[in-house]
Amino acid sequence: MASPLLAHQALPDSFISLVAERRSIRAYQNKLVADSLLGEVLTLARQAPSGANLQPGSFISVVGAARQRLTADLTHAWRGGAHEPEDYTYFPSPMPMTLRRRQVAAAKALYGSIGVAQEDRAGRDLQFEQNFRFFDAPVALIATINGDFGSGGYMDFGMTLYGLMLAAQSQGLATCAIGAMASYPGLIRRSLSLDANSKIVCGIALGYADADAAVNQTVTERCTLDQYFRVIE
Ligand SMILES: Cc1cc2nc3c(=O)[nH]c(=O)nc-3n(C[C@H](O)[C@H](O)[C@H](O)COP(=O)(O)O)c2cc1C
């Protein structure tokens, strides 16, 4: 039987354009994504390699009343300044100056695109709160991993996440990973009735980009090759 993936055999340069054109998208058209298309994107994402082919991580599509409840719970917690322990550590602590500069540059690119000044706390909060609504994207995913996995499992799942982003892009869709959700793992588990060993990796917004939205004009830079590659002989 022919592999369903063969239909996606691409021109050699299309990977380059997928990678070059992908950006985090934070405003979406009010247009539904067909379940079959989402299934196709997830199937492509699962082609990611993983150690011993364990294929760690899974996705939950949160819809209808469950999505409304989750969004309400997250927004309420965030507005109230709630804190809870995260399932995994992310940023180095303390943050070295070189990384802090990258973080600030990314924030400036995002908030600058919507005309929010660095000192405008209310404006930044308004944008940040949209994380908890999945940026009103038609598809709201929660990415989870079994808590028995260590760092390697997260690494493998990261490949799947990038695969998902590029697969979505190849189908005319856009995405934004939402690490902000990992700040409320217990709340998410309670809201979605997940077991204690389902660790919350991030949320993912997915849908058709609103190309004209100011926030989607955000462009981030990358460090130069010599900053992350060297030869030792
Ligand atoms: C795991 C992960 C978590 C992220 N979390 C958030 C988030 O909570 N909110 C947000 O607006 N962007 C989030 N982003 C998007 C990053 O800010 C973005 O990838 C980075 O600035 C580079 O920009 P680009 O994706 O447009 O190339 C996240 C990205 C990744 C990979």
The ligand as a MOL file (V3000), in Angstrom:
LIG
                    3D

  0  0  0     0  0            999 V3000
M  V30 BEGIN CTAB
M  V30 COUNTS 31 33 0 0 0
M  V30 BEGIN ATOM
M  V30 1 C 8.3650 26.1690 23.1950 0
M  V30 2 C 8.0000 27.5830 22.8210 0
M  V30 3 C 7.2240 28.3370 23.6650 0
M  V30 4 C 6.8150 29.6200 23.2890 0
M  V30 5 N 5.9800 30.3240 24.1090 0
M  V30 6 C 5.4620 31.4980 23.6840 0
M  V30 7 C 4.4690 32.1610 24.4570 0
M  V30 8 O 4.0930 31.7280 25.5450 0
M  V30 9 N 3.9330 33.3130 23.9640 0
M  V30 10 C 4.3230 33.8300 22.7460 0
M  V30 11 O 3.7720 34.8620 22.3610 0
M  V30 12 N 5.2810 33.2380 22.0160 0
M  V30 13 C 5.8400 32.0750 22.4350 0
M  V30 14 N 6.7740 31.4210 21.6680 0
M  V30 15 C 7.2290 32.0130 20.4090 0
M  V30 16 C 8.6440 32.5660 20.5210 0
M  V30 17 O 8.5950 33.8220 21.1530 0
M  V30 18 C 9.2180 32.6690 19.0930 0
M  V30 19 O 9.3550 31.3760 18.5880 0
M  V30 20 C 10.5730 33.3730 19.0240 0
M  V30 21 O 10.4770 34.7070 19.4640 0
M  V30 22 C 11.1100 33.3600 17.5890 0
M  V30 23 O 10.1750 33.9580 16.7230 0
M  V30 24 P 9.5240 33.1830 15.4970 0
M  V30 25 O 8.8680 31.9310 16.0110 0
M  V30 26 O 8.5160 34.1300 14.9180 0
M  V30 27 O 10.6230 32.8360 14.5440 0
M  V30 28 C 7.2350 30.1640 22.0420 0
M  V30 29 C 8.0500 29.3900 21.2100 0
M  V30 30 C 8.4320 28.1230 21.5730 0
M  V30 31 C 9.2780 27.3050 20.6470 0
M  V30 END ATOM
M  V30 BEGIN BOND
M  V30 1 1 1 2
M  V30 2 1 2 3
M  V30 3 2 2 30
M  V30 4 2 3 4
M  V30 5 1 4 5
M  V30 6 1 4 28
M  V30 7 2 5 6
M  V30 8 1 6 7
M  V30 9 1 6 13
M  V30 10 2 7 8
M  V30 11 1 7 9
M  V30 12 1 9 10
M  V30 13 2 10 11
M  V30 14 1 10 12
M  V30 15 2 12 13
M  V30 16 1 13 14
M  V30 17 1 14 15
M  V30 18 1 14 28
M  V30 19 1 15 16
M  V30 20 1 16 17
M  V30 21 1 16 18
M  V30 22 1 18 19
M  V30 23 1 18 20
M  V30 24 1 20 21
M  V30 25 1 20 22
M  V30 26 1 22 23
M  V30 27 1 23 24
M  V30 28 2 24 25
M  V30 29 1 24 26
M  V30 30 1 24 27
M  V30 31 2 28 29
M  V30 32 1 29 30
M  V30 33 1 30 31
M  V30 END BOND
M  V30 END CTAB
M  END
